[in-house]
Amino acid sequence: MNKDINKQGHFGSFGGRFVPETLIYALDELTREYSTAKKDPRFRRELSYCLSQYAGRPTPLYFASNLSRYLGRGIRVYLKREDLLHTGAHKINNTLGQVLLARRMKKTRIIAETGAGQHGVATATVAAMFGLECVIYMGTEDIKRQRLNVLRMRLLNAKIVPVKSGSRTLKDATTEALRDWVTNVGSTYYIIGSVVGPHPYPVMVRNFQSVIGKEARRQILAKEKRLPDYLIACVGGGSNSIGLFHPFFKDKKVKFIGIEAAGEGIFSGKHAATLVKGSVGVLHGAKSDVLEDKFGQINIAHSIAAGLDYPGVGPEHAFYKKIRRAEYYAVTDSQALKGFDLLSKVEGIIPALEPAHVIAYLQTRAQKLKPDSLIIVCLSGRGDKDLDIIYGR
Ligand SMILES: *Cc1c(COP(=O)(O)O)cnc(C)c1O
C-alpha cells in the first residue's frame, strides 16, 4: 500500500471526500467492507476466479514488432492487451471487483454512470451475471454517440436513464448517479467506473485495476529479464493508466507517461486535457485537477474518444504530476485518428480511440524517447465501438 495515502484517502493534498453528509455513512461502510474483503482469502479467490474464467485474464503482453520497426531507433513496444478482455476493455477488472463487494454487502440494486458506454456495459454485464437490478445513467449526447453500447446494455437487462442536463455527457451522468445514491443508499451500490469520486473509490478502483500492472511486470521480467523504461497509457478518469503504473511506483527508473485528449487543440477550448491544462478544484466528491473557467464553473470537455471526454481526473494522477512521478502530454483528435489507422494497418489490431491517443503520441513524438528503449503501452480497449464515430452510420 502506498504510504502517501492517509486514512481519509488523500494523495498529498488531493482526494478526500467532498460529499453531502448523507453519503458519509455509506462511504464509511464501503471503506470498512472493502478493507475486510481485500484481506479475505475467499473474496480474493472468488475475484481471481471471475477474472480468469469470466473476463479472460491474464491478458497477453504482446511484442508489437511491426509498430516497433515503424518507430525505429531501436525502440521496442509491448502492448498490454486489455482489449482482449470480455466486453472489450479494462473496465471489467473493476466492475467484477465491485459487484462482488456489492453482493457481500447484500445490496440488491446496482447503479453506475457511463460516458463511452464501456463502463455501463461492463457494469450491466456483471449485474446480469449476478442477477442484480441495474440502472445506468448516461448523457443524451453519449447515447447518440454510443448507439451500440446502448443496445448492449438494454440486452443485458439494464435500465438506461437519459441525462439531459449540462453538456449531456459523463460529467452530468455522474452528478445524477450521485443524486440517486443519496436517495437510495440503503439498497443501492454505486459502481464508479474510474479512479475518481470520494474516498474510498480512487484507492479501491486503483487496486482492482492494478492487476494490469502486476501482470505486465511479471510478463516483461519473464520476456526481457528487465523492467521497462517507459509505461504509457491514456488518461480519462485515469484507471487503466494508474492500474498499469501503480505496481511500478517504487521502480524509480521506470518512467510513467499519461496521454490526455487535446481534442481540437489545447488552445481551442475544446479538449479534455485536465492535467496538462487544468487547475486544482473539486469535482464529483474529490479534490484534483479539473477544467474550470475563471468563475470556477466546470468546463465542457471535448474528445473524439468518449472515454476521455471528462473535465476531471483521479486525484492520484494530480499527485503524481505534482511530485513529478509521471509526465502528462496531450494528443489531438486528428492525431488520434492517425494512430487508430496506424495500429490497425501495421499490427492488425483495431484499438479503441482512447488508447489510439497513445499510439499517436508514439507516432508523433517517439524521437523524444530514449533510443533503444523498452516501452509498455496499455491497450485499454478495442475499437469496434468507435467505427460509427469515425465512419458515420
Ligand atoms: C473508459 C475508457 C478509458 C478511459 O478511462 P480511464 O479510467 O482513464 O482508464 C480508456 N480506454 C478505454 C478503452 C475506455 O473504455
The ligand as an SDF file (V2000), in Angstrom:
LIG
                    3D

 15 15  0  0  0  0  0  0  0  0999 V2000
  -13.1990    4.2700  -20.2740 C   0  0  0  0  0  0  0  0  0  0  0  0
  -12.0390    4.0440  -21.1270 C   0  0  0  0  0  0  0  0  0  0  0  0
  -10.8430    4.7700  -20.9720 C   0  0  0  0  0  0  0  0  0  0  0  0
  -10.6880    5.9190  -20.0230 C   0  0  0  0  0  0  0  0  0  0  0  0
  -10.8550    5.6220  -18.6650 O   0  0  0  0  0  0  0  0  0  0  0  0
   -9.6550    5.5170  -17.6480 P   0  0  0  0  0  0  0  0  0  0  0  0
  -10.3330    5.4520  -16.3330 O   0  0  0  0  0  0  0  0  0  0  0  0
   -8.7850    6.7120  -17.8170 O   0  0  0  0  0  0  0  0  0  0  0  0
   -8.9170    4.2610  -17.9480 O   0  0  0  0  0  0  0  0  0  0  0  0
   -9.7740    4.4380  -21.7650 C   0  0  0  0  0  0  0  0  0  0  0  0
   -9.8510    3.4550  -22.6840 N   0  0  0  0  0  0  0  0  0  0  0  0
  -10.9730    2.7460  -22.8630 C   0  0  0  0  0  0  0  0  0  0  0  0
  -10.9940    1.6870  -23.8950 C   0  0  0  0  0  0  0  0  0  0  0  0
  -12.1120    3.0050  -22.0950 C   0  0  0  0  0  0  0  0  0  0  0  0
  -13.2150    2.2980  -22.2860 O   0  0  0  0  0  0  0  0  0  0  0  0
  1  2  1  0
  2  3  1  0
  2 14  2  0
  3  4  1  0
  3 10  2  0
  4  5  1  0
  5  6  1  0
  6  7  2  0
  6  8  1  0
  6  9  1  0
 10 11  1  0
 11 12  2  0
 12 13  1  0
 12 14  1  0
 14 15  1  0
M  END
$$$$
